[in-house]
Amino acid sequence: MQRIAAEDTVEFRQGEKHIYGTVLKGTKDDEGRMQYTILAEKLIYRGIPEEDILKDFGQDL
């Protein structure tokens, strides 16, 4: 998977929903895996694992 950067627009999975949002930041969890904080509309989703990001549209959407 390509590197996901802050301000990229992404499609991600939250439960059974597919949501579009903007990456605010990426951090590593205790096991060294990437997880992201994403802003979608007025909601902030924290701790979204990299495997739940379905598509990265980059910054030019």
N, C-alpha and C positions, 0 to 999 in steps of 0.2 A: 504494500500500500504506500502511496506517496505520503510525504510529510504533511501533516495537517498543521496549519499556522493560524495564529490569532487573526481574527477578522475574516477568515474564510467562511463562506456560506456552505452549510452541510445539510444533508438529509440524514436523520438518525432515528433509531428505534427506541421507543420508550414504552415498554410493555408490548401491547399489540399495535400501538399507533406508530405511524411514520410521520415525523415532524421535521420541518425546515427551520433552521436557526443560524445564528452567527457565533462562531467560536470566540469566547472571551479569553480563555487561557487553557493551557495544557499542563498537567503535572503528572508526576509518577507516584503510583501507590506504593505501599510497603514492599510489594513483591517486584517492583521495577517496571510494571506495566503502565502504559499511558492511559490517563483518564482526562476528560475535558469538562469545562464549564461552558455551557451554551445558552445564549439568550434567544428565546423564541417568543415573538410578540412582546408581552410584558412579563413573561415567566423566565426564571433562571433555573436551568437544570444543571445540577452538580454531580460529578462522579460518573459521567457517561464513559464507559470503557470504549477503547478504540475499535473493538470488534462490533460495537453497536452503531458505528458510523457507516452508513451504507454508501454514501456518495459525497465527494468533496468537490464543490463547484469552484473553489478558489475565491478570489476577491472580485472577480469581474462578472458578477451575475446581474 
